[in-house]
Amino acid sequence: MIRAIVRPEMIEKTVNALEDGGHVALTKMDVVGRGKQKGIQHNDIHYDELPKRMIMLVTEDEKVEPLVDVILESAFTGNFGDGKIFISPVEKVYTVRTKSEGL
């Protein structure tokens, strides 16, 4: 499973890039969080948590690195807060409609 947390303004560009690469099955969520900087300071206001978007997708092992590369390229601005990508194994997958196991 790939979980990518990106800037809200970069979500469509990232999703479109994933689709262009042939991967269309994914889930998007609104999330909030903070990184190493512990939020941002803007004038007299401190924002402890910032809005982000999370993309979750499951794919075969051999496709993980190419998909990560797509996300890294499409979500990149070069500024603090561009996001993180987390990779974790998935033990099983079931399709509810068909009750079948596997991708």
C-alpha positions as CSV (number, residue, x, y, z in Angstrom):
1,M,0.0,0.0,0.0
2,I,1.2,3.5,-0.8
3,R,-0.1,6.3,1.3
4,A,0.9,9.7,0.0
5,I,0.2,12.9,1.8
6,V,0.4,16.0,-0.4
7,R,-0.6,19.6,-0.6
8,P,-4.2,20.2,-1.4
9,E,-3.4,22.2,-4.4
10,M,-1.2,19.4,-5.8
11,I,-3.8,16.6,-5.5
12,E,-5.4,16.8,-8.9
13,K,-2.0,17.0,-10.7
14,T,-0.8,14.0,-8.7
15,V,-4.0,11.9,-9.4
16,N,-3.9,12.8,-13.1
17,A,-0.3,11.8,-13.3
18,L,-1.1,8.4,-11.6
19,E,-4.0,7.9,-14.1
20,D,-1.7,8.8,-17.0
21,G,0.6,6.1,-15.8
22,G,-2.2,3.6,-15.9
23,H,-3.1,3.4,-12.2
24,V,-6.7,4.5,-11.6
25,A,-7.8,2.7,-8.4
26,L,-7.2,4.9,-5.5
27,T,-8.8,6.6,-2.5
28,K,-8.5,10.4,-1.7
29,M,-9.1,11.8,1.8
30,D,-8.9,15.2,3.4
31,V,-6.5,15.1,6.4
32,V,-4.7,17.5,8.7
33,G,-1.3,17.3,10.2
34,R,2.1,18.8,10.7
35,G,5.6,18.0,9.9
36,K,9.0,18.6,11.5
37,Q,8.3,22.4,11.5
38,K,5.4,21.8,13.9
39,G,3.1,24.0,11.8
40,I,3.6,27.4,10.4
41,Q,3.7,31.0,11.7
42,H,2.0,33.6,9.6
43,N,2.1,37.1,11.1
44,D,0.8,36.8,14.6
45,I,-1.1,33.5,14.0
46,H,0.4,30.0,14.5
47,Y,-1.2,27.2,12.5
48,D,-0.4,24.0,14.4
49,E,-2.0,21.6,11.8
50,L,-2.4,22.2,8.1
51,P,-4.8,20.8,5.6
52,K,-3.4,18.1,3.4
53,R,-4.8,15.4,1.0
54,M,-4.0,11.7,1.3
55,I,-3.9,9.3,-1.6
56,M,-4.1,5.6,-0.7
57,L,-3.5,2.9,-3.3
58,V,-2.7,-0.8,-3.4
59,T,-0.5,-2.2,-6.2
60,E,1.8,-5.1,-7.0
61,D,5.3,-4.9,-5.5
62,E,7.0,-4.3,-8.9
63,K,4.8,-1.2,-9.5
64,V,5.5,0.5,-6.1
65,E,8.8,2.3,-7.1
66,P,7.5,3.6,-10.5
67,L,4.3,4.9,-8.7
68,V,6.4,6.5,-6.0
69,D,8.4,8.3,-8.7
70,V,5.2,9.6,-10.3
71,I,4.0,11.0,-6.9
72,L,7.4,12.5,-6.1
73,E,7.5,14.3,-9.4
74,S,3.9,15.5,-9.6
75,A,3.5,16.6,-5.9
76,F,6.9,18.4,-5.8
77,T,7.0,22.2,-5.2
78,G,10.4,22.3,-3.4
79,N,8.9,24.0,-0.4
80,F,8.4,22.8,3.2
81,G,5.2,20.9,3.5
82,D,5.3,19.0,0.1
83,G,4.3,15.9,1.9
84,K,5.4,12.3,2.7
85,I,5.0,8.9,1.2
86,F,4.5,5.8,3.3
87,I,4.9,2.2,1.9
88,S,3.5,-0.8,3.8
89,P,2.7,-4.4,3.0
90,V,-0.9,-5.6,2.4
91,E,-1.6,-9.1,3.6
92,K,-4.9,-9.7,1.8
93,V,-7.4,-7.8,-0.4
94,Y,-11.0,-8.7,-1.0
95,T,-13.5,-7.2,-3.4
96,V,-16.8,-6.8,-1.5
97,R,-19.1,-7.1,-4.6
98,T,-17.6,-10.4,-5.8
99,K,-16.3,-11.7,-2.5
100,S,-13.1,-12.6,-4.3
101,E,-9.6,-12.4,-2.9
102,G,-6.8,-10.6,-4.7
103,L,-6.3,-7.4,-6.7
